[in-house]
Amino acid sequence: MNSASSRSRTLKTVGALGMAVATAVLMTGCGQSSDSATSAATSEAAKVVPQKQTTSPSASAQLTEDQQERKKVLDATKVTFDDAATTATGEVAGGKLVDLDLEGVDDDDNDQSPSPTGSGSPTGSASPTGSASPTGSASPSGTGTAGPSASPGADGPVWAAEVAEKDGTIHTVRINAVDGKVIEARVDADQDADDKKQTADRLAQATQTPQQAAKVATEKKKGTVTSVGLEDNEGNGVMWQVDVVGSDWKKTTFDVDAKNDTIIREETDND
């Protein structure tokens, strides 16, 4: 009797252990199946929901409106400041350049003299390469010797020059900034005797050429010469006002003494 009871208890124990093992196996299998299903569902969801891609803004989108306009005009300009100056003065016998601007760039800002931000002799090694930036000098009305004027942008960018005779008589010369051809050349009929005298006096005081002033400016800041004009230096002689546009499309205006080529003032337009 004792031997039979012992075998019975042993069988029950073995059976219980077997049940426990089977249950553990089943639970493990279910867990793996659940994990696999979850992983598969996640994979399918990834295929349906697209990954977000961040894109950096274009360089042009970061430019201000003024900078975009400068870039547009200067990219289209093929005739340099130096070449336009030579062409303009060649239209007037014995003429001297008083003003040269590329129409369509900073037209409203050219007549403003920069606030003093520094002075001294220029540094650097850049030479003036010149597409230009207009300062918007008004084209004088009067009788002319050439065809009708073209508005900026009609046939590409245009250089507008003022060239003076020895007695101060101003001639307006407009040059196509793409092919270098003269669009018109005419005398400013609006000048009176006082205007001519003032122009002649300023030119007599300017011992340095506009090309020399442009070189001084671009030695201080590498870039493209966009405007040069002869101005009064607040009663202290005369100066060349030079605009230079850098590779960042910002414009820096330099006031350069027309007697000794030193920089009197400079100002950068961050717009």
C-alpha positions as CSV (number, residue, x, y, z in Angstrom):
1,M,0.0,0.0,0.0
2,N,2.8,2.4,0.9
3,S,4.6,1.6,-2.4
4,A,1.5,2.2,-4.5
5,S,0.8,5.5,-2.8
6,S,4.3,6.7,-3.4
7,R,4.1,5.9,-7.2
8,S,0.8,7.7,-7.4
9,R,2.2,10.8,-5.8
10,T,5.3,10.7,-8.1
11,L,3.1,10.5,-11.2
12,K,0.9,13.4,-10.1
13,T,4.1,15.5,-9.5
14,V,5.5,14.6,-12.9
15,G,2.2,15.5,-14.5
16,A,2.0,18.8,-12.8
17,L,5.5,19.7,-13.9
18,G,4.7,18.7,-17.5
19,M,1.6,21.0,-17.4
20,A,3.7,23.9,-16.1
21,V,6.3,23.4,-18.8
22,A,3.6,23.3,-21.5
23,T,2.0,26.4,-20.2
24,A,5.3,28.3,-20.2
25,V,6.0,27.2,-23.8
26,L,2.5,28.4,-24.9
27,M,3.0,31.8,-23.1
28,T,6.4,32.3,-24.7
29,G,5.0,31.5,-28.2
30,C,2.1,33.9,-27.7
31,G,4.5,36.7,-26.7
32,Q,6.7,36.2,-29.7
33,S,3.7,36.2,-32.0
34,S,2.5,39.4,-30.4
35,D,5.9,41.1,-30.8
36,S,6.2,40.0,-34.4
37,A,2.7,41.4,-35.2
38,T,3.5,44.7,-33.5
39,S,6.8,45.0,-35.4
40,A,5.1,44.2,-38.7
41,A,2.4,46.8,-38.1
42,T,5.0,49.4,-37.3
43,S,6.9,48.6,-40.5
44,E,3.7,48.9,-42.6
45,A,2.8,52.3,-40.9
46,A,6.3,53.6,-41.8
47,K,5.6,52.9,-45.4
48,V,2.3,54.8,-45.4
49,V,3.4,57.9,-43.4
50,P,6.1,59.7,-45.4
51,Q,9.2,61.0,-43.6
52,K,9.4,64.8,-43.2
53,Q,12.3,66.4,-45.0
54,T,13.6,69.8,-43.9
55,T,14.8,72.0,-46.7
56,S,17.0,75.1,-46.3
57,P,15.8,78.3,-47.9
58,S,17.4,79.3,-51.1
59,A,20.1,82.0,-51.1
60,S,17.9,84.4,-53.1
61,A,15.1,84.0,-50.5
62,Q,17.5,85.4,-47.9
63,L,18.3,88.6,-49.8
64,T,16.4,91.8,-49.2
65,E,14.4,93.4,-51.9
66,D,17.2,95.9,-52.6
67,Q,19.9,93.2,-52.7
68,Q,17.8,91.1,-55.1
69,E,17.4,94.2,-57.4
70,R,21.2,94.8,-57.3
71,K,21.9,91.2,-58.2
72,K,19.4,91.2,-61.0
73,V,20.8,94.3,-62.6
74,L,24.5,93.5,-62.1
75,D,24.1,89.9,-63.3
76,A,22.8,91.4,-66.6
77,T,25.5,94.1,-66.9
78,K,28.4,93.3,-69.2
79,V,30.0,96.7,-69.6
80,T,32.3,97.7,-66.8
81,F,32.4,101.1,-65.1
82,D,35.8,101.9,-66.7
83,D,34.6,101.0,-70.2
84,A,31.4,103.0,-69.8
85,A,33.4,106.0,-68.5
86,T,35.7,105.8,-71.6
87,T,32.7,105.6,-74.0
88,A,30.9,108.5,-72.3
89,T,33.9,110.9,-72.3
90,G,34.6,110.0,-75.9
91,E,31.2,111.5,-76.9
92,V,32.2,115.0,-75.8
93,A,35.4,116.6,-77.2
94,G,37.7,117.4,-74.2
95,G,34.9,116.3,-71.8
96,K,35.4,115.2,-68.3
97,L,33.2,112.7,-66.4
98,V,31.1,114.3,-63.6
99,D,28.7,111.4,-62.9
100,L,28.2,107.8,-64.0
101,D,25.4,105.6,-62.7
102,L,23.8,102.3,-63.6
103,E,20.1,102.9,-63.8
104,G,17.7,100.8,-61.8
105,V,19.9,100.2,-58.7
106,D,19.5,102.3,-55.5
107,D,18.1,105.2,-57.5
108,D,16.6,106.9,-54.4
109,D,19.7,106.6,-52.3
110,N,22.5,108.1,-54.4
111,D,22.2,111.7,-53.4
112,Q,22.5,110.9,-49.7
113,S,26.0,111.4,-48.3
114,P,27.0,108.7,-45.9
115,S,27.4,109.3,-42.2
116,P,30.9,109.2,-40.9
117,T,31.9,105.7,-39.9
118,G,35.6,105.8,-40.5
119,S,38.4,107.3,-42.5
120,G,42.0,106.5,-43.5
121,S,43.9,105.1,-46.4
122,P,42.4,102.1,-48.1
123,T,43.6,98.6,-47.6
124,G,43.3,95.5,-49.8
125,S,44.2,94.5,-53.2
126,A,41.1,94.5,-55.3
127,S,41.0,96.5,-58.4
128,P,37.8,98.1,-59.6
129,T,35.8,95.8,-61.8
130,G,33.0,97.6,-62.8
131,S,29.4,96.9,-63.3
132,A,27.6,99.8,-61.8
133,S,24.9,100.8,-59.6
134,P,22.8,103.7,-60.4
135,T,22.3,106.6,-58.2
136,G,19.5,107.9,-60.2
137,S,20.7,111.1,-61.5
138,A,17.9,112.7,-63.5
139,S,18.5,112.8,-67.2
140,P,18.3,116.4,-68.2
141,S,15.8,117.5,-70.7
142,G,16.9,119.4,-73.8
143,T,17.7,119.1,-77.4
144,G,19.7,116.0,-78.3
145,T,21.8,114.5,-81.0
146,A,20.6,110.9,-80.7
147,G,17.5,108.8,-80.8
148,P,14.9,108.6,-78.0
149,S,16.0,107.3,-74.6
150,A,15.3,103.8,-73.4
151,S,13.8,103.2,-70.0
152,P,15.8,101.0,-67.6
153,G,15.1,97.4,-68.3
154,A,13.6,97.9,-71.8
155,D,16.8,96.6,-73.5
156,G,18.7,95.6,-70.4
157,P,20.7,97.8,-67.9
158,V,21.8,101.3,-68.9
159,W,24.7,103.5,-67.8
160,A,23.7,107.1,-67.4
161,A,26.7,109.6,-67.6
162,E,27.1,113.3,-67.2
163,V,30.1,114.6,-69.1
164,A,31.2,118.3,-68.8
165,E,32.9,120.5,-71.3
166,K,35.7,122.9,-70.1
167,D,33.2,125.7,-69.5
168,G,31.0,123.4,-67.4
169,T,28.3,122.6,-70.0
170,I,26.9,119.2,-69.2
171,H,26.2,116.5,-71.7
172,T,24.0,113.5,-70.9
173,V,25.3,110.2,-72.4
174,R,23.3,107.0,-72.0
175,I,25.0,103.7,-72.8
176,N,23.6,100.2,-73.2
177,A,25.3,98.2,-70.4
178,V,25.1,95.0,-72.3
179,D,26.7,95.8,-75.6
180,G,28.3,99.2,-74.8
181,K,26.6,101.1,-77.6
182,V,25.6,104.7,-77.1
183,I,21.8,105.1,-76.8
184,E,21.8,108.9,-76.8
185,A,24.1,111.9,-76.3
186,R,22.6,115.3,-75.7
187,V,23.3,118.7,-74.1
188,D,21.6,119.6,-70.9
189,A,19.6,122.6,-72.0
190,D,18.4,123.4,-68.5
191,Q,21.7,124.7,-67.3
192,D,22.2,128.4,-66.6
193,A,25.5,130.3,-66.3
194,D,25.7,129.7,-62.5
195,D,25.2,125.9,-63.0
196,K,28.0,125.8,-65.6
197,K,30.4,127.8,-63.4
198,Q,29.8,125.6,-60.4
199,T,30.5,122.4,-62.5
200,A,33.6,124.0,-64.0
201,D,34.9,125.0,-60.5
202,R,34.4,121.6,-59.1
203,L,36.2,119.9,-61.9
204,A,39.1,122.4,-61.5
205,Q,39.4,121.4,-57.9
206,A,39.3,117.7,-58.6
207,T,42.9,116.7,-59.2
208,Q,42.1,113.0,-58.9
209,T,40.0,111.2,-61.6
210,P,36.8,109.2,-61.0
211,Q,38.7,106.1,-62.0
212,Q,41.3,106.7,-59.2
213,A,38.6,107.2,-56.7
214,A,37.0,104.0,-57.8
215,K,40.3,102.2,-57.3
216,V,40.6,103.6,-53.8
217,A,37.1,102.4,-52.9
218,T,37.6,98.9,-54.2
219,E,40.9,98.6,-52.4
220,K,39.0,99.2,-49.2
221,K,36.1,96.9,-50.1
222,K,36.3,94.2,-52.8
223,G,33.4,94.5,-55.1
224,T,31.9,96.1,-58.2
225,V,31.8,99.8,-58.7
226,T,28.2,100.9,-59.2
227,S,28.3,104.6,-59.2
228,V,30.7,107.6,-59.2
229,G,29.8,111.2,-58.9
230,L,31.5,114.5,-58.1
231,E,30.0,116.2,-55.0
232,D,30.7,119.2,-52.7
233,N,32.3,118.1,-49.5
234,E,30.3,120.3,-47.2
235,G,32.3,123.4,-48.2
236,N,35.6,121.6,-47.7
237,G,36.5,121.1,-51.3
238,V,35.1,118.4,-53.5
239,M,34.9,114.6,-53.3
240,W,34.0,111.6,-55.4
241,Q,31.1,109.6,-54.1
242,V,31.6,106.0,-55.0
243,D,29.2,103.1,-54.6
244,V,30.6,99.5,-54.4
245,V,28.5,96.4,-54.3
246,G,30.1,93.4,-52.7
247,S,29.6,89.7,-53.2
248,D,26.9,89.8,-50.5
249,W,25.0,92.3,-52.7
250,K,25.3,95.0,-50.0
251,K,26.2,98.5,-51.1
252,T,29.0,100.5,-49.5
253,T,29.2,104.2,-50.3
254,F,32.6,105.9,-50.0
255,D,33.3,109.6,-50.0
256,V,36.8,110.0,-51.4
257,D,38.6,113.3,-51.3
258,A,39.1,114.5,-54.9
259,K,42.5,116.0,-54.2
260,N,44.4,113.4,-52.3
261,D,42.4,110.1,-52.7
262,T,41.8,109.6,-48.9
263,I,38.5,108.2,-47.7
264,I,36.5,110.8,-45.8
265,R,33.5,108.7,-45.0
266,E,32.0,105.3,-45.7
267,E,28.7,103.7,-45.0
268,T,27.3,100.2,-45.8
269,D,23.7,99.8,-46.7
270,N,22.5,96.5,-45.2
271,D,19.2,96.6,-47.0
